[in-house]
C-alpha cells in the first residue's frame, strides 16, 4: 500500500512560482509512474502532468506545457511539480497519484494541497 503526502501549496501572486512535493512511502517508489492532477472549485479533477517510473518520459496537459515541470527523485521517494508563470486559473487543489507502469488507473492518491493564485 502506497501512501502519498503532498506539500508546498500556498498563496502566490499571478506570475509567481511554486514547487509542490509529493513524498511516497509504503511501496517501491521506482515501480510507479507518478502524476499530478488538480481540481478547481466546481470543476472535475483534471490531469496536469505525468512522469514515468524512471523519469525518462514526461507528459503534460496543454494548460501546463511550457510553465510546469514534473520531476522525481527515486532515492528520496519524492515527485515534484515546479510551477512557473502561475495564473489565477491555476487555482485548485493539487493531488499526486501513483500507478504501476502496467496499469492505466491510479489507485493511490494523496490528500491534496491547495494552490491559490491571486490576480
Secondary structure, 3 states (H helix, E strand, C coil): CCEEEEECCEEEECCCCEEEEEEEECCCHHHEEEEEEEECCCCCCEEEEEECCCCCCEEECCCCCCCEEEEEECCCCEEEEEECCCCHHHCEEEEEEEEECCCCCCCEECCCEEEEEEC
